[in-house]
Amino acid sequence: MTGQMLECARAEALFVSLIQRSDPYSAAAVREAVRRSVGRHGSRGCAALVAHEYGEHPDVAVGRMSWALDTVRGAFPTVAPAMTMPAAVCRGRAPANLP
């Protein structure tokens, strides 16, 4: 999995987690939420839930994915800035394209 794909998968996992933008959270809490989401749904399941939310609530999903990407980038600083991708790339990936 490339750094870009990993960043996207983490953002999708955070997107479907119980953490809300309005909640106080730490980088450790974000990492734990990502771990729990992937453990509960798997990476494909997280992507499927993200796709479902875009279908049901596209107006809200756009903001949540932008927040999730920004938050993941802060909590997992291992992805080099040159390797980051815009939110549109993560939103446009179909669940079948996940590893």
Helices and strands as residue ranges (DSSP letters): H 3-15, H 27-56, H 58-75, G 81-83, H 87-92, G 95-97
